[in-house]
Amino acid sequence: MKGLILSGGRGLAHPVLISEPFIGAEPFVMYLGDNLLNKGTANFVEEFDREKPAAQILLERVPDPQMFGVAELSYGSLAYGWTRKDG
């Protein structure tokens, strides 16, 4: 596994854009600093490899959503909106 640590506030698409020479056409994981996956990523990576979706977003209900970004879901659990957390 290889990784890049990026900083700055240019939005989530920016690290993907500047990482293209590094990752090429390979599948990749964008793991944000405030992601909380206490059971690791192995199962999600295996599912991604098996299903080959264009993208996969992992969501979790939390008691204090104002501390995190909030996804808006449509019927069938498709994300159609995202609200950034403050700060």
C-alpha positions, 0 to 999 in steps of 0.5 A: 500500500502506498499513500499520499498525505495532502493538506490545504482546503481546495476540496475533495476533488483536488487530491484526486486530480493531483494524485493521478500521476501517482495512481494512474488508472488503478482503484484507490481509497480516499481516506479522510482524517476524520473518517472513523472506521474502527473495524478497518477497511479490508471488507470494504476493499474486498467488496469494491474489488468484487462489485467494481462500482464507479465509487463507494461511499461509507456512511455511519449514523452518529449521535452528533452529526454536526461534528461530521459531514452529513450525506443526503440519501435518496431512495435506494440509498444513493447519495445525492448531496453532502453538507460539509462539517464546520471547521 
